[in-house]
Amino acid sequence: MTGTECFHAALNLLSETPNSGTYYEQFALCALNQLLANSLREINAERVSCAEQPYTAPPQMEALTDEIPAGDWLARECFPYGLAALLVADDDKAKFNWAATEYTDRLLRHCPAQLTGIQEMV
C-alpha cells in the first residue's frame, strides 16, 4: 500500500474525498512517518517473526507515492485509522478519539505476540 492509498483510505474514514480533503494532504507524509516511528515495536515484531532483521531506527517515507515500509496488515488495517486520527487531532476531537481507538484496537488484534520467559516470584 502506498502513502497515497493510505491517505485516501483515511479521508474515506473521515467522510472526505480527495477533492474535499486537499487541506489534509500537506500533513499526510509527516503523519505517516510519525505512525511508522510509533509502530516500530510492532513492525520489528513482525520482521522477527518472518526471520528478518529488525530495524534499528524507524523507517521513513520520502513521498506519499512510496510504499509504506511496514507489514501489509499494519498498512491496510491500522494505518488508515491512525492517519485519520492524526489528521483531525486539532480539528475534531470526537473523530480523533474514534479513529485513535480503532487504530489501537486493530493494532492490538493483529500484533504478533512477544514471548517472554516465565520468572519465579519469591
LOBA-163678 format. One record per residue: x, y, z of N, C-alpha, C, O in turn. Coordinates in Angstrom, 1 decimal. Last residue first. Example, Ala and Ser with C-alpha at 12.3 -4.5 7.8 and 13.67 -1.06 7.14 Angstrom:
LOBA-163678
NODE;12.8;-2.2;7.1;13.7;-1.1;7.1;12.9;0.0;7.9;13.4;1.1;8.0
NODE;13.2;-5.7;7.8;12.3;-4.5;7.8;13.2;-3.3;7.8;14.2;-3.3;8.5
END
This chain:
LOBA-163678
NODE;9.6;-14.8;44.2;10.0;-15.3;45.5;9.3;-14.4;46.6;9.6;-14.7;47.8
NODE;8.5;-15.9;41.1;8.5;-14.8;42.1;8.8;-15.4;43.5;8.2;-16.5;43.9
NODE;10.1;-16.9;38.2;9.6;-17.3;39.5;9.6;-16.2;40.5;10.6;-15.5;40.6
NODE;9.2;-16.2;35.0;10.1;-15.9;36.1;9.4;-16.2;37.4;8.3;-15.9;37.6
NODE;9.2;-17.4;31.7;8.5;-17.3;33.0;9.5;-17.1;34.1;10.5;-17.8;34.1
NODE;10.2;-15.4;28.9;10.3;-16.5;29.8;9.6;-16.3;31.1;9.3;-15.1;31.5
NODE;8.0;-14.1;26.4;9.0;-13.9;27.4;9.0;-15.1;28.3;8.0;-15.8;28.4
NODE;6.9;-13.4;23.1;7.0;-14.4;24.1;8.2;-14.0;25.1;9.3;-13.7;24.6
NODE;4.7;-11.3;21.7;6.2;-11.3;22.1;6.3;-12.2;23.3;5.7;-12.0;24.4
NODE;2.5;-11.8;19.0;2.8;-11.9;20.4;4.3;-11.9;20.6;5.1;-12.4;19.8
NODE;1.9;-9.5;16.4;2.4;-10.8;16.8;2.8;-10.7;18.3;3.2;-9.7;18.8
NODE;-1.1;-7.6;16.2;0.3;-7.6;16.5;0.8;-9.0;16.9;0.1;-9.7;17.8
NODE;-3.9;-7.5;15.9;-3.0;-8.1;14.8;-1.6;-8.3;15.2;-0.8;-8.9;14.4
NODE;-5.1;-6.3;18.0;-5.7;-7.5;17.5;-4.7;-8.2;16.5;-4.8;-9.5;16.5
NODE;-3.7;-3.9;18.4;-3.6;-5.0;19.4;-4.1;-6.3;18.9;-3.6;-7.4;19.3
NODE;-4.5;-2.6;16.1;-3.1;-2.9;16.3;-2.9;-4.0;17.3;-2.1;-4.9;17.1
NODE;-7.2;-2.3;16.6;-6.7;-3.1;15.4;-5.3;-3.5;15.6;-4.9;-4.6;15.2
NODE;-7.1;-0.6;18.8;-7.8;-1.9;18.9;-7.3;-2.8;17.8;-7.0;-4.0;18.0
NODE;-5.8;1.7;17.8;-5.2;0.9;18.9;-5.8;-0.5;19.0;-5.1;-1.4;19.2
NODE;-7.6;2.5;15.7;-6.2;2.2;15.4;-5.6;1.3;16.5;-5.0;0.3;16.2
NODE;-9.9;3.0;17.3;-9.9;2.0;16.2;-8.5;1.5;15.9;-8.2;0.4;15.8
NODE;-8.9;5.2;18.8;-9.4;3.9;19.4;-9.4;2.8;18.5;-8.9;1.7;18.8
NODE;-8.5;7.0;16.8;-7.4;6.6;17.6;-7.7;5.3;18.3;-6.9;4.4;18.4
NODE;-11.1;7.4;15.8;-10.1;6.9;14.9;-8.9;6.3;15.7;-8.3;5.3;15.4
NODE;-12.4;8.5;18.1;-12.9;7.3;17.4;-11.8;6.6;16.6;-11.6;5.4;16.7
NODE;-10.8;10.8;18.6;-11.0;9.7;19.7;-11.5;8.4;19.0;-10.9;7.4;19.4
NODE;-11.2;12.3;16.2;-9.9;11.8;16.7;-10.0;10.7;17.6;-9.3;9.7;17.5
NODE;-13.9;12.7;16.3;-13.4;11.9;15.2;-12.0;11.4;15.6;-11.6;10.2;15.3
NODE;-13.9;14.4;18.6;-14.8;13.2;18.5;-14.2;12.2;17.5;-14.1;11.0;17.7
NODE;-12.3;16.5;17.9;-11.9;15.6;19.0;-12.7;14.3;19.0;-12.1;13.3;19.3
NODE;-11.2;18.0;15.2;-12.4;17.3;15.6;-12.1;16.2;16.7;-11.6;15.1;16.3
NODE;-8.7;19.4;14.9;-10.0;19.9;14.4;-11.2;19.3;15.0;-12.2;20.0;15.2
NODE;-6.4;18.2;15.8;-6.7;19.6;16.3;-8.1;20.1;15.9;-8.6;21.1;16.4
NODE;-6.6;15.7;14.6;-6.4;15.8;16.1;-6.7;17.2;16.6;-7.2;17.3;17.7
NODE;-7.0;14.8;12.1;-8.1;15.7;12.7;-7.8;15.9;14.1;-8.7;16.4;14.8
NODE;-4.7;13.4;11.4;-5.1;14.5;10.6;-6.1;15.4;11.2;-6.2;16.6;10.9
NODE;-4.6;11.4;13.4;-3.5;12.4;13.4;-4.0;13.6;12.5;-3.7;14.8;12.9
NODE;-6.8;9.8;12.6;-6.7;10.4;13.9;-5.7;11.6;13.9;-6.0;12.6;14.4
NODE;-6.0;9.0;10.0;-7.2;9.8;10.2;-7.2;10.5;11.5;-7.5;11.7;11.6
NODE;-3.8;7.4;10.7;-3.6;8.6;9.9;-4.8;9.5;10.0;-4.6;10.7;10.2
NODE;-5.0;5.3;12.1;-4.0;6.2;12.8;-3.8;7.5;12.1;-3.7;8.5;12.7
NODE;-6.6;4.3;10.0;-7.2;4.9;11.3;-6.3;5.8;12.0;-6.7;6.8;12.5
NODE;-4.7;3.5;8.2;-5.7;4.5;7.8;-6.4;5.1;9.0;-6.7;6.3;9.0
NODE;-3.0;1.6;9.8;-2.6;2.9;9.4;-3.7;3.9;9.0;-3.6;5.1;9.3
NODE;-4.5;-0.9;9.9;-4.3;0.0;11.1;-4.0;1.4;10.7;-4.6;2.4;11.2
NODE;-4.8;-2.3;7.5;-5.9;-2.3;8.5;-5.7;-1.4;9.7;-6.7;-1.0;10.4
NODE;-2.7;-1.7;5.8;-4.0;-1.7;5.3;-5.1;-1.6;6.4;-6.1;-1.0;6.2
NODE;-0.3;-1.7;7.4;-0.6;-0.6;6.4;-2.0;-0.5;6.0;-2.6;0.5;5.9
NODE;-0.6;-4.1;8.8;-0.4;-2.8;9.5;-0.8;-1.7;8.6;-1.5;-0.8;9.0
NODE;-0.7;-6.0;6.8;-1.8;-5.9;7.7;-1.8;-4.6;8.5;-2.8;-4.0;8.7
NODE;1.8;-5.6;5.5;0.6;-5.3;4.8;-0.6;-5.2;5.8;-1.5;-4.3;5.6
NODE;4.4;-4.1;7.4;3.6;-5.2;7.0;2.3;-4.8;6.4;1.7;-3.8;6.7
NODE;6.0;-1.2;6.0;5.5;-1.9;7.1;4.7;-3.1;6.6;4.4;-3.2;5.4
NODE;6.7;1.2;4.4;7.6;0.2;4.8;7.2;-0.5;6.1;7.9;-0.5;7.1
NODE;4.5;2.0;1.9;4.6;2.1;3.3;5.5;0.9;3.8;5.2;-0.2;3.6
NODE;5.9;3.1;-1.2;5.2;2.0;-0.4;5.4;2.3;1.1;6.5;2.7;1.5
NODE;5.5;6.6;-2.2;6.3;5.4;-1.7;5.4;4.4;-1.1;4.3;4.7;-0.5
NODE;3.9;8.8;-2.6;3.9;7.7;-3.6;4.7;6.5;-3.2;4.6;5.5;-3.9
NODE;4.5;10.5;-0.6;3.3;9.8;-0.5;3.2;8.6;-1.5;2.4;7.7;-1.3
NODE;8.1;10.3;0.1;6.9;10.8;-0.6;5.7;10.0;-0.4;5.8;8.8;0.0
NODE;9.8;9.1;1.9;10.2;10.3;1.3;9.1;11.0;0.6;9.1;12.3;0.4
NODE;9.4;7.5;5.0;8.9;7.6;3.7;9.3;9.0;3.2;9.3;10.0;3.9
NODE;11.5;5.5;7.1;10.9;6.8;6.8;10.4;6.8;5.3;11.1;6.1;4.5
NODE;11.7;3.2;9.9;11.8;3.5;8.5;11.1;4.8;8.2;10.2;5.3;8.9
NODE;13.3;3.8;13.1;12.1;3.7;12.3;12.3;4.0;10.8;13.1;4.9;10.5
NODE;16.3;1.8;13.6;15.6;3.1;13.6;14.3;3.0;12.8;14.3;2.2;11.8
NODE;16.8;-0.8;13.3;17.4;-0.1;14.4;16.8;1.3;14.6;16.9;1.9;15.7
NODE;14.5;-3.4;12.4;15.1;-2.0;12.1;15.7;-1.5;13.4;15.2;-1.7;14.5
NODE;15.4;-6.9;12.5;14.6;-5.7;12.9;15.3;-4.4;12.6;16.5;-4.3;12.4
NODE;15.7;-9.1;9.8;16.4;-8.3;10.8;15.5;-7.1;11.2;14.9;-6.5;10.3
NODE;13.4;-11.9;9.6;14.1;-10.7;9.1;14.8;-9.9;10.2;14.3;-10.0;11.3
NODE;11.6;-13.9;10.3;13.1;-14.2;10.2;13.8;-13.1;9.5;14.8;-13.4;8.7
NODE;9.1;-13.2;10.9;9.4;-13.6;9.5;10.8;-13.8;9.2;11.3;-14.0;8.1
NODE;9.4;-12.3;13.5;8.6;-13.5;13.2;8.7;-14.0;11.8;8.5;-15.2;11.6
NODE;10.8;-9.9;12.9;11.5;-11.0;13.6;10.7;-12.3;13.4;11.3;-13.4;13.2
NODE;8.8;-8.4;11.7;10.1;-8.7;11.0;10.8;-9.9;11.6;11.3;-10.8;10.9
NODE;7.0;-8.1;13.8;6.6;-8.9;12.5;7.9;-9.3;11.8;7.9;-10.4;11.3
NODE;8.5;-6.6;15.5;8.0;-7.9;16.0;7.6;-8.8;14.7;7.8;-10.0;14.7
NODE;8.9;-4.3;14.0;10.0;-5.2;14.3;9.6;-6.6;14.8;10.2;-7.6;14.5
NODE;6.3;-3.3;14.0;7.0;-3.6;12.7;8.1;-4.6;13.0;8.3;-5.5;12.2
NODE;5.9;-2.9;16.7;5.1;-3.9;16.0;5.7;-4.3;14.7;5.7;-5.4;14.3
NODE;7.9;-1.0;17.3;7.9;-2.2;18.0;7.1;-3.3;17.3;7.5;-4.4;17.2
NODE;7.2;1.2;15.6;8.4;0.4;15.4;8.4;-0.9;16.1;8.9;-1.9;15.5
NODE;5.0;2.9;15.6;4.8;1.4;15.4;6.0;0.6;15.2;6.0;-0.5;14.8
NODE;6.0;5.5;15.7;5.2;4.9;16.9;5.0;3.4;16.8;4.8;2.8;17.8
NODE;7.2;5.6;13.2;8.0;5.7;14.4;7.3;5.1;15.6;7.9;4.4;16.4
NODE;4.9;5.4;11.6;6.0;4.4;11.4;6.9;4.4;12.7;7.3;3.4;13.2
NODE;3.5;7.7;12.4;2.9;6.4;12.6;4.0;5.3;12.5;4.0;4.3;13.3
NODE;5.3;9.6;11.4;5.0;9.5;12.8;4.5;8.2;13.2;4.9;7.6;14.2
NODE;5.0;9.2;8.7;6.3;8.9;9.3;6.2;8.9;10.8;6.9;8.1;11.5
NODE;2.3;10.0;8.5;2.7;8.6;8.2;4.0;8.2;8.8;4.2;7.2;9.3
NODE;2.6;12.7;9.1;1.8;11.9;10.0;2.1;10.4;9.7;2.1;9.6;10.7
NODE;4.1;13.6;6.9;4.7;13.7;8.3;3.9;12.8;9.2;4.5;12.1;10.1
NODE;2.2;13.1;4.9;3.5;12.4;4.9;4.2;12.4;6.3;4.7;11.4;6.7
NODE;-0.1;14.7;5.6;-0.1;13.2;5.5;1.2;12.6;5.6;1.4;11.6;6.3
NODE;-0.2;17.4;5.5;0.2;16.8;6.7;0.4;15.3;6.7;0.9;14.7;7.6
NODE;-1.2;18.1;3.0;0.1;18.6;3.4;0.7;18.0;4.7;1.9;18.1;4.9
NODE;-3.7;16.9;3.0;-2.6;16.3;2.2;-1.3;16.8;2.6;-0.3;16.0;2.6
NODE;-5.7;18.4;4.1;-5.0;17.4;4.9;-3.8;16.8;4.3;-2.9;16.3;5.0
NODE;-6.8;19.9;2.0;-6.1;20.6;3.1;-5.3;19.6;3.9;-4.2;20.0;4.4
NODE;-8.2;18.1;0.4;-6.9;18.5;0.0;-6.1;19.3;1.1;-4.9;19.2;1.1
NODE;-10.7;16.9;0.7;-9.7;16.7;1.8;-8.3;17.2;1.4;-7.3;16.8;2.0
NODE;-12.2;17.1;-1.5;-12.6;17.9;-0.3;-11.6;17.9;0.8;-11.6;18.7;1.7
NODE;-10.9;15.4;-3.2;-11.1;16.8;-3.6;-11.4;17.6;-2.4;-10.9;18.8;-2.3
NODE;-10.9;12.9;-2.0;-9.6;13.5;-2.3;-9.7;15.0;-2.7;-8.8;15.8;-2.5
NODE;-13.4;13.4;0.6;-12.9;12.8;-0.7;-11.6;13.4;-1.0;-11.2;14.4;-0.3
NODE;-14.5;12.3;3.8;-13.9;13.3;2.9;-13.6;12.6;1.6;-13.6;11.3;1.6
NODE;-15.1;10.8;6.1;-16.2;11.2;5.2;-15.7;12.4;4.3;-16.5;13.3;4.1
NODE;-12.9;9.6;7.3;-13.3;10.9;7.8;-14.5;11.6;7.0;-14.8;12.7;7.2
NODE;-12.5;7.4;5.7;-13.0;7.2;7.1;-13.5;8.5;7.7;-14.3;8.5;8.6
NODE;-11.5;8.7;3.4;-12.8;8.0;3.4;-13.4;7.8;4.8;-14.6;7.9;5.0
NODE;-9.1;9.5;4.4;-10.1;10.5;4.0;-11.4;9.9;4.0;-12.4;10.5;4.4
NODE;-7.8;7.0;4.7;-8.1;7.8;5.9;-9.1;8.9;5.6;-10.0;9.2;6.4
NODE;-7.7;6.3;2.0;-8.5;5.4;2.9;-8.8;6.2;4.2;-9.9;6.2;4.7
NODE;-6.0;8.2;1.1;-7.3;8.2;0.5;-8.2;7.3;1.4;-9.4;7.7;1.6
NODE;-3.7;7.5;2.6;-4.3;8.8;2.7;-5.7;8.8;2.2;-6.6;9.4;2.9
NODE;-3.1;5.0;1.4;-3.5;5.1;2.9;-4.2;6.4;3.2;-5.1;6.5;3.9
NODE;-2.5;5.8;-1.2;-3.7;4.9;-0.9;-4.1;5.0;0.5;-5.3;5.0;0.8
NODE;-0.2;7.3;-0.6;-1.4;8.0;-1.2;-2.6;7.1;-1.0;-3.7;7.6;-0.7
NODE;1.5;5.4;0.3;1.1;6.5;1.2;-0.2;7.2;0.7;-1.0;7.6;1.5
NODE;0.6;2.2;-0.9;1.3;3.4;-0.9;0.8;4.4;0.1;-0.3;4.2;0.6
NODE;0.9;-1.2;0.0;0.0;0.0;0.0;0.9;1.2;0.0;1.9;1.3;0.8
END
